[in-house]
Amino acid sequence: MNSISVNQFRDNLKRYVEQTVSEHEPIKVTRRAGDDFIVMSADDWDREQETLHVLQSSNLMKQIAESMVSHHTKTGYKPTQEQLNEITSF
């Protein structure tokens, strides 16, 4: 994560906002007399919140763990060729 001063951020606000949105890379803005802060796109924020929701849900984490076991042991659901064709046809 790039780190810049609040003065740099203020002087180049448009450029840093465009960079953050297009590159999906947050920027840490440092201040002399106060706490630093992070600038990130709304899409990236939403993704982070969804990830935190999954990680905090014991039921979802249990389902993921069970899926990983069935994947590694090759005992999971296997679609028919017809179902695969339906899924992959455009």
Backbone as JSON, one array per atom type, in Angstrom:
{
  "sequence": "MNSISVNQFRDNLKRYVEQTVSEHEPIKVTRRAGDDFIVMSADDWDREQETLHVLQSSNLMKQIAESMVSHHTKTGYKPTQEQLNEITSF",
  "N": [[0.85, -1.17, 0.0], [0.6, 2.14, -0.91], [1.91, 5.07, 0.67], [1.21, 8.37, 1.51], [1.59, 11.89, 2.19], [-0.81, 14.02, 3.84], [-0.81, 16.51, 2.69], [0.24, 16.03, 0.09], [-1.82, 14.41, -0.83], [-4.03, 16.16, -0.75], [-3.18, 18.14, -2.58], [-3.15, 16.71, -4.95], [-5.61, 15.51, -5.33], [-7.62, 14.6, -7.24], [-6.09, 12.96, -8.99], [-5.12, 10.96, -7.21], [-7.51, 9.82, -6.32], [-8.57, 8.8, -8.72], [-6.53, 6.96, -9.31], [-6.75, 5.2, -7.13], [-9.31, 4.12, -7.53], [-9.1, 2.98, -10.13], [-6.91, 1.2, -9.97], [-7.49, -0.39, -7.84], [-6.19, -0.29, -5.4], [-5.64, 0.57, -2.15], [-4.81, 3.7, -0.54], [-2.67, 4.95, 1.91], [-2.98, 7.72, 3.91], [-1.03, 10.0, 5.54], [-0.85, 11.97, 8.51], [0.52, 14.74, 10.25], [-0.32, 15.71, 12.78], [-2.23, 13.85, 13.97], [-4.37, 10.95, 13.5], [-3.6, 8.57, 10.94], [-5.21, 7.87, 7.76], [-7.13, 5.79, 5.51], [-7.68, 5.6, 2.03], [-9.96, 4.22, -0.15], [-11.62, 2.53, -2.88], [-15.21, 2.44, -3.3], [-16.23, 0.01, -4.25], [-14.15, -1.76, -3.55], [-14.29, -1.48, -0.78], [-16.84, -2.56, -0.27], [-16.36, -5.23, -1.05], [-14.46, -5.95, 0.89], [-16.04, -5.78, 3.19], [-17.92, -7.81, 2.69], [-16.21, -10.03, 2.74], [-15.37, -9.94, 5.42], [-17.82, -10.45, 6.64], [-18.3, -13.13, 5.87], [-16.08, -14.38, 7.08], [-16.69, -13.97, 9.75], [-18.89, -15.5, 10.17], [-19.75, -18.44, 11.57], [-21.21, -20.57, 10.52], [-20.99, -20.24, 7.7], [-18.21, -20.48, 7.42], [-17.9, -23.11, 8.24], [-19.26, -24.45, 6.19], [-17.56, -23.82, 4.06], [-15.21, -25.13, 4.88], [-16.1, -27.79, 4.85], [-16.63, -28.04, 2.12], [-14.06, -27.8, 1.1], [-12.9, -30.16, 2.04], [-14.46, -32.11, 0.68], [-13.72, -31.43, -1.89], [-10.93, -31.94, -1.96], [-10.91, -34.67, -1.45], [-12.26, -35.55, -3.57], [-15.0, -36.12, -3.47], [-17.16, -34.59, -3.85], [-20.07, -32.97, -5.35], [-20.81, -33.95, -8.65], [-21.5, -32.66, -11.68], [-23.63, -33.64, -14.43], [-22.78, -34.36, -17.89], [-24.57, -33.03, -19.52], [-25.5, -30.99, -17.8], [-23.09, -29.61, -17.44], [-22.69, -28.7, -20.07], [-24.84, -26.96, -20.29], [-24.17, -25.06, -18.38], [-21.77, -24.02, -19.39], [-22.39, -23.08, -21.92], [-22.75, -20.32, -24.07]],
  "CA": [[0.0, 0.0, 0.0], [1.34, 3.4, -0.96], [1.69, 6.0, 1.76], [1.49, 9.75, 1.11], [1.21, 12.88, 3.2], [-2.1, 14.65, 3.61], [-0.57, 17.62, 1.76], [0.32, 15.45, -1.25], [-3.16, 13.96, -1.18], [-4.86, 17.34, -1.01], [-2.71, 18.81, -3.8], [-3.36, 15.85, -6.12], [-6.79, 14.72, -4.96], [-8.24, 13.92, -8.38], [-5.19, 11.9, -9.47], [-5.09, 9.86, -6.25], [-8.82, 9.16, -6.32], [-8.63, 8.01, -9.96], [-5.58, 5.86, -9.15], [-7.32, 4.26, -6.17], [-10.45, 3.44, -8.15], [-8.71, 2.19, -11.3], [-5.93, 0.17, -9.63], [-8.01, -1.17, -6.69], [-5.14, -0.3, -4.38], [-5.87, 1.66, -1.2], [-3.7, 4.62, -0.25], [-2.6, 5.41, 3.3], [-2.68, 9.15, 3.99], [-0.46, 10.27, 6.86], [-0.99, 13.34, 9.02], [1.48, 15.04, 11.33], [-0.97, 15.9, 14.08], [-3.47, 13.09, 14.03], [-4.34, 9.59, 13.0], [-3.58, 8.36, 9.51], [-6.45, 7.28, 7.25], [-7.02, 5.01, 4.28], [-8.61, 5.93, 0.95], [-10.17, 3.07, -1.02], [-12.84, 2.65, -3.68], [-16.42, 1.89, -2.69], [-16.3, -1.41, -4.63], [-13.21, -2.49, -2.71], [-14.85, -1.46, 0.58], [-17.93, -3.55, -0.24], [-15.74, -6.56, -1.07], [-13.87, -6.19, 2.21], [-17.13, -6.02, 4.14], [-18.45, -9.15, 2.42], [-15.23, -10.99, 3.24], [-15.46, -9.94, 6.89], [-19.08, -11.11, 6.99], [-18.1, -14.57, 5.72], [-15.13, -14.83, 8.09], [-17.29, -13.89, 11.08], [-20.02, -16.42, 10.25], [-19.26, -19.8, 11.79], [-21.9, -21.47, 9.59], [-20.39, -20.13, 6.38], [-16.86, -21.03, 7.48], [-18.06, -24.57, 8.31], [-19.6, -24.9, 4.83], [-16.34, -23.71, 3.25], [-14.31, -26.21, 5.3], [-16.67, -29.05, 4.33], [-16.42, -28.02, 0.67], [-12.63, -28.06, 0.85], [-12.68, -31.6, 2.28], [-15.04, -32.87, -0.43], [-12.92, -31.13, -3.08], [-9.65, -32.64, -1.89], [-11.14, -36.11, -1.49], [-13.0, -35.78, -4.81], [-16.3, -36.72, -3.14], [-18.19, -33.56, -4.0], [-21.07, -33.11, -6.4], [-20.29, -33.98, -10.01], [-22.59, -32.43, -12.63], [-23.65, -34.47, -15.64], [-22.27, -33.66, -19.07], [-25.64, -32.13, -19.95], [-25.46, -29.82, -16.92], [-21.87, -28.86, -17.78], [-22.93, -28.03, -21.33], [-25.76, -25.86, -20.01], [-23.45, -24.03, -17.63], [-20.7, -23.4, -20.18], [-22.84, -22.55, -23.2], [-22.96, -18.88, -24.06]],
  "C": [[0.89, 1.23, 0.0], [0.95, 4.29, 0.21], [2.1, 7.39, 1.31], [1.06, 10.68, 2.24], [-0.15, 13.48, 2.85], [-1.95, 15.83, 2.65], [-0.48, 17.13, 0.32], [-1.08, 15.03, -1.72], [-4.06, 15.13, -1.56], [-4.48, 18.01, -2.34], [-3.0, 18.03, -5.07], [-4.58, 14.95, -5.93], [-7.36, 13.93, -6.13], [-7.38, 12.75, -8.87], [-5.18, 10.7, -8.52], [-6.41, 9.11, -6.19], [-8.93, 8.27, -7.56], [-7.72, 6.79, -9.86], [-6.16, 4.78, -8.23], [-8.45, 3.45, -6.78], [-9.99, 2.51, -9.27], [-7.78, 1.03, -10.95], [-6.38, -0.72, -8.48], [-6.94, -1.35, -5.62], [-5.39, 0.86, -3.43], [-4.61, 2.49, -0.99], [-3.79, 5.03, 1.22], [-2.17, 6.87, 3.29], [-2.24, 9.45, 5.42], [-0.62, 11.74, 7.22], [-0.01, 13.54, 10.16], [0.81, 15.05, 12.69], [-2.29, 15.14, 14.13], [-3.29, 11.7, 13.47], [-4.28, 9.57, 11.47], [-4.93, 7.82, 9.07], [-6.19, 6.62, 5.91], [-8.08, 5.48, 3.29], [-8.72, 4.69, 0.07], [-11.48, 3.24, -1.77], [-14.01, 2.01, -2.95], [-16.57, 0.41, -3.02], [-15.37, -2.25, -3.76], [-13.7, -2.55, -1.27], [-15.95, -2.51, 0.71], [-17.38, -4.97, -0.22], [-15.13, -6.91, 0.29], [-14.94, -6.51, 3.25], [-17.76, -7.4, 3.95], [-17.51, -10.23, 2.94], [-15.29, -11.08, 4.76], [-16.73, -10.65, 7.36], [-18.91, -12.63, 6.94], [-17.18, -15.08, 6.82], [-15.72, -14.84, 9.49], [-18.47, -14.85, 11.25], [-19.5, -17.85, 10.41], [-19.94, -20.79, 10.86], [-21.28, -21.43, 8.2], [-18.98, -20.73, 6.37], [-16.91, -22.55, 7.56], [-18.38, -25.12, 6.93], [-18.36, -24.86, 3.93], [-15.38, -24.85, 3.6], [-14.8, -27.55, 4.77], [-16.48, -29.15, 2.82], [-14.97, -28.33, 0.32], [-12.32, -29.55, 1.03], [-13.22, -32.4, 1.1], [-14.28, -32.61, -1.73], [-11.63, -31.94, -3.08], [-9.8, -34.16, -1.95], [-11.93, -36.53, -2.73], [-14.32, -36.5, -4.56], [-17.44, -35.73, -3.27], [-19.14, -33.86, -5.14], [-20.41, -33.07, -7.77], [-21.45, -33.79, -10.98], [-22.49, -33.37, -13.83], [-23.09, -33.67, -16.8], [-23.3, -32.67, -19.58], [-25.66, -30.85, -19.11], [-24.23, -28.97, -17.21], [-22.06, -28.08, -19.08], [-23.84, -26.8, -21.13], [-25.04, -24.71, -19.31], [-22.45, -23.3, -18.52], [-21.16, -22.85, -21.52], [-23.14, -21.06, -23.07], [-24.02, -18.59, -25.03]]
}
